[in-house]
Amino acid sequence: MTADAQFLITYLTEVETLAEDLLADKHQMVDLDRKRNSNREALRAVQGGAAADQEQLESEMTRIRRELKVKMNRLNEAQGLHTPCGACGLSDHTSRWKTGAKGLRSRPAVAGGNARDQ
């Protein structure tokens, strides 16, 4: 198998894995939202009995939301999409990237990085 074909397979596998992970988290968010709504109904009926569960669900949803942003940025990066950087606000960090065979973008080599990235 050529290096280009191996790079393409690795790239597509990484994108697919990131997308599946993102979808799993979104499904978990839907399930947690349903539980949260159920807890809200219970809170109205019993006032206070499910307050601890409600706080736990809110905390878990906040954590997942933070992780979703990171995962979405990783997926966009893997697909070569340009998104604003949360740290600096720039919309294009691709000047750090190099274009490889067949126009595929690859990360610049990093000290101790993966062979795929070089």
Order of alpha helices (4+ residues) and beta strands (2+ residues): alpha-alpha-beta-beta
